[in-house]
Structure formats: structure tokens, C-alpha cells
């Protein structure tokens, strides 16, 4: 498994077809947030995995990644409304993707999700979850990914990628081919 450092992210390449698939995923699920992961080798993405957003189906109290204020806010919303402002990946879908990555010799490179109504920048909750996962990725034998956001606020989607390390957000450029 390749070790990725922040300085190497400039080498990240996302094929146009995969970018188009992620944007289609975001549009298909709007007004709900979509989520998924990108995998590949040597900084080149070769596969997209769409992962089910379970936040709409589970009680907010079961979503331990959220801070108490976010949980209180989410509990007041309907399941459909929750899915418009948050996401939690279905672990069964994630496990299936992880097995497929291992079978094909791919590395996790990017976690993506959409912001149907907000800019393509990490929310406070996005930053908290990414920071919490910094300790989890190595335990499940995956490298720390970048976090790509797709904003659907405007007719032309805005797509941006970030490193989130120790609660700090840094832009992570990528090339589309």
C-alpha cells in the first residue's frame, strides 16, 4: 500500500469520466447528500465506489461522529431532511468497496460527498469526522484520503478537494484527465 503525504496530493489525477460519475451521483441524490470513495494506484484514480448515505435511515442519536449540537439539530429533523445536511457511509457498502480495492490492488485515495445547498468546502462536522478518522484509517489498513466536495449550489457544480489533518483544512489540488 502506498504511503501518501500531503505534498504528493498535487499528483492526484481524476479521469473526466469518474468526475462526471461523481457529479451525476450528486445530482441523482439531490437534495440529499451523496457519498463515496475513489481508489486507484500511484495517485491516479481508476475506480469510483458509490456508498449509501445512511444518515436518513438511522436515528441521529446513533451517529456518534456528530457533536452534541449537531445531534440535537438532526434529531429535530425528518430522516429526509437529515440526509440533506449530513452523511454517514453505509459500512456494508464500504466493506464491499474495501474488499474490491484489495482484490484489484487499489488504494483508497479520496472520500467524496456532495453539498446540495452549500459551498464545496468542509463543514464543521466534515472536519470533525475527518479528524476522528485519522486514527481509524491506519487501523483498517487504509491510507489517509483527501476529501472531495461537490457543491450543487449553482448550475455548474463546484468540485474541490482538501486534506483535513488534525482539524486543519488545506486545499488539495488535482488534475482532471
C-alpha positions as a printed Julia matrix, in Angstrom:
177×3 Matrix{Float64}:
   0.0    0.0     0.0
   1.42   3.33   -0.95
   2.07   5.9     1.75
   0.66   9.28    0.82
   1.84  12.57    2.21
   0.21  15.98    1.78
   2.93  17.07   -0.64
   2.11  14.22   -3.04
  -1.52  15.25   -3.5
  -0.62  17.57   -6.38
  -0.05  14.34   -8.3
  -3.67  13.2    -7.86
  -5.34  12.56  -11.22
  -9.08  12.04  -11.6
 -10.29  10.91  -15.03
 -13.08  13.05  -16.52
 -15.38  10.01  -16.67
 -15.04   9.45  -12.91
 -15.57  13.14  -12.15
 -18.69  13.04  -14.36
 -19.92   9.95  -12.47
 -19.5   11.67   -9.08
 -21.36  14.77  -10.29
 -24.13  12.53  -11.69
 -24.28  10.76   -8.31
 -24.64  14.13   -6.53
 -27.39  15.24   -8.92
 -29.25  11.91   -8.68
 -29.46  12.13   -4.89
 -30.11  15.87   -4.61
 -31.47  17.35   -2.44
 -29.76  14.68   -0.29
 -26.0   14.39    0.16
 -24.32  11.61   -1.76
 -21.11   9.95   -0.6
 -18.49   7.58   -1.9
 -14.83   6.83   -2.29
 -12.27   6.92   -5.07
  -9.49   4.38   -5.4
  -6.54   3.84   -7.68
  -2.79   3.48   -7.73
   0.15   5.87   -7.86
  -2.1    8.92   -7.46
  -4.33   8.03  -10.43
  -7.97   7.32   -9.62
  -9.31   4.35  -11.54
 -12.49   3.42   -9.68
 -15.41   5.19   -8.01
 -17.48   3.48   -5.33
 -20.88   4.95   -4.6
 -21.71   4.37   -0.93
 -25.21   4.62    0.54
 -25.81   7.59    2.86
 -27.45   6.0     5.92
 -27.97   9.21    7.91
 -31.5    9.42    6.52
 -32.37   5.96    7.84
 -30.93   5.9    11.34
 -31.74   7.91   14.42
 -29.39  10.83   14.92
 -28.59   9.58   18.43
 -26.79   6.6    16.83
 -24.5    8.8    14.78
 -21.54   9.09   17.14
 -19.43  11.12   14.71
 -21.55  14.2    15.26
 -21.07  16.7    18.06
 -23.96  17.08   20.58
 -25.3   20.28   18.97
 -25.42  18.59   15.53
 -27.12  15.51   17.01
 -29.75  17.7    18.73
 -30.35  19.54   15.46
 -30.56  16.33   13.41
 -32.96  14.7    15.89
 -35.46  17.51   15.26
 -35.44  16.79   11.52
 -37.18  14.12    9.49
 -34.96  11.37    8.05
 -35.21  13.01    4.61
 -34.25  16.43    5.99
 -31.27  14.89    7.84
 -29.93  13.48    4.58
 -29.92  16.96    3.05
 -27.31  18.24    5.52
 -25.27  15.22    6.58
 -23.95  11.85    5.53
 -22.72   8.65    7.11
 -21.44   5.9     4.87
 -23.14   2.51    4.98
 -20.49   0.2     6.45
 -21.64  -2.8     4.41
 -21.17  -0.81    1.18
 -17.84   0.47    2.49
 -16.66  -3.06    3.37
 -17.64  -4.31   -0.09
 -15.67  -1.45   -1.66
 -12.67  -2.13    0.59
 -12.65  -5.81   -0.42
 -12.88  -4.86   -4.1
 -10.0   -2.4    -3.69
  -7.88  -5.1    -2.06
  -8.79  -7.64   -4.78
  -7.75  -5.2    -7.51
  -4.65  -3.84   -5.74
  -6.1   -0.33   -5.36
  -5.51   2.25   -2.64
  -8.12   4.49   -1.08
  -7.38   7.97   -2.39
 -10.44  10.18   -1.86
 -13.61  10.3     0.22
 -16.22  12.37   -1.58
 -19.62  13.77   -0.77
 -21.94  16.44   -2.04
 -23.23  19.69   -0.6
 -26.54  20.19   -2.43
 -27.14  23.65   -0.94
 -23.74  24.75    0.36
 -20.28  25.61   -0.98
 -17.66  22.97   -1.79
 -15.81  23.41    1.48
 -15.77  21.19    4.56
 -18.38  21.93    7.22
 -17.53  21.84   10.93
 -18.99  18.32   11.02
 -16.96  17.25    7.95
 -13.79  18.44    9.68
 -14.66  16.65   12.94
 -15.4   13.37   11.18
 -12.23  13.54    9.06
 -10.17  14.32   12.16
 -11.74  11.4    14.06
 -10.94   9.1    11.14
  -7.24  10.0    11.08
  -6.74   7.35   13.76
  -9.12   4.84   12.14
  -7.7    4.67    8.58
  -4.39   3.04    9.62
  -6.22   0.57   11.88
  -8.22  -0.69    8.89
  -5.12  -0.7     6.68
  -6.08   2.28    4.54
  -4.1    5.47    3.87
  -5.49   8.85    4.93
  -7.53  10.1     1.97
  -8.26  13.58    0.73
 -11.83  14.86    0.98
 -13.55  15.97   -2.21
 -16.72  18.04   -2.09
 -19.21  18.62   -4.88
 -21.36  21.73   -4.49
 -24.61  21.9    -6.42
 -25.42  25.46   -5.3
 -25.07  26.78   -8.85
 -25.96  25.29  -12.26
 -22.3   24.37  -12.82
 -21.12  22.11   -9.98
 -18.11  23.29   -7.99
 -15.68  20.49   -7.1
 -12.87  20.99   -4.6
 -10.51  18.63   -2.8
  -8.95  19.03    0.65
  -6.57  17.48    3.11
  -8.05  17.52    6.6
  -5.33  16.86    9.15
  -5.59  17.45   12.9
  -8.62  19.65   12.32
  -6.8   21.82    9.77
  -8.13  22.13    6.21
  -5.7   22.56    3.32
  -6.66  22.7    -0.37
  -5.55  19.57   -2.23
  -5.29  20.24   -5.95
  -6.0   17.56   -8.51
  -5.82  17.19  -12.26
  -8.71  16.08  -14.45
  -7.8   13.95  -17.45
